[in-house]
Amino acid sequence: MGRYRYDFHVHSCLSPCGDADNTPNNLAGMAHLNGIGIMALTDHNTTRNCPAFFAAARRYGVIPVAGMELTTSEDIHAICLFERLDDAMAFNDEVGARRVRVKNREDIFGEQLVLDEMDNVVGHEEDLLINATTIALDEAPALAAKYDGICYPAHIDKQANGAIEILGDFPHYVGFGLAELHDRANRDAYVERYGLQGIRLLFSSDAHYLHELRDGDENDWFDLDDGLTDEQVLKTVFDDLRAR
C-alpha cells in the first residue's frame, strides 16, 4: 500500500493573512520536507496562485490540489477542493464575479501577491480577498459541484469564521458529509455536542506561516494501492471524499 499524508488547507502569500514567505515553491518544499504527499492550496476567495503551486509541487514530488477557502455571505469559511486545475480556475472566475470589492489596504493587511512557478511576482490582487462574498453557505456545495468540486465547512471549532460559532450549531440542513476540525483534541466533544457522528472530520493545518505546516497522525493519511499515477491518486481520494 502507498501512504499519502494530506494537508487540504494551506495559504500562500496571496492571502492577505498569509506570510510573504509562503510562496508556491516554499510551500511545496516544506511539504516535501514534512512528508506531505498531497497538499491543497486554499487562498481566500481566489485560486490565482494555484498554477504556480502546481508547477512547484510537481518538482518536489508533491501531488497538488487546487482549492479555495471561500467566505460565504454569512462570513463562514468553507473549503472548496477541485480534482482538476482548470475547473478550479473556472470556479475562481465565478466567485470573482460575486466578491464584494473593497480596495486592499496594504499598510494594514499586507500585499496580496500573485507569483509564477519560480516565485517571481507577476501581479497583485488589488481588492481585499478576505471579504464575504454573496454566496450563501447552503449554495456553496452545489456551486463547487458545478465545477466537479467538493465543499465543506472549515475549522468548525474556531470562533473566527467557523460555522458553529456563527450559526450556533452545525449546519446539518446543508447536507455536508465532511467538515474540518482545526484541533483534533476537540473531536469527541464536538461529535457529541453537535451530532457529528455521520460527518467525516478532516484535520488540516490552515497554515499561514511555513512553520505551521504540522506533523500528522493516523487521521491525516490515505492508504492507497501502490503504483498509482498522480491522477489516479487524486481520483481515488476525491471519490473517497465524495462518498461521504
Buried (B, 14 or more C-beta within 10 A) or exposed (E): EEEBBBBBBBBBBBBBBBBEEBBBBBBBBBBBEBEBBBBBBBBBBBBBBBBBBBBBBBEBEBBBBBBBBBBBBBBBBBBBBBBBBEBBBBBBEEBBEBBEEEEBEEEEBBBBBBBBBEBEEBEEBEBBBBBBBEBEBBBBBEBBEEBBBBBBBBBBBBEEBBBBBBBEEBBEEBEBBBBBBBEEEBBEEBBEEBEBEEBBBBBBBBBBBBEBBBEBEEEBBBEBEEEBEBEEBBEBBBEEBBEB
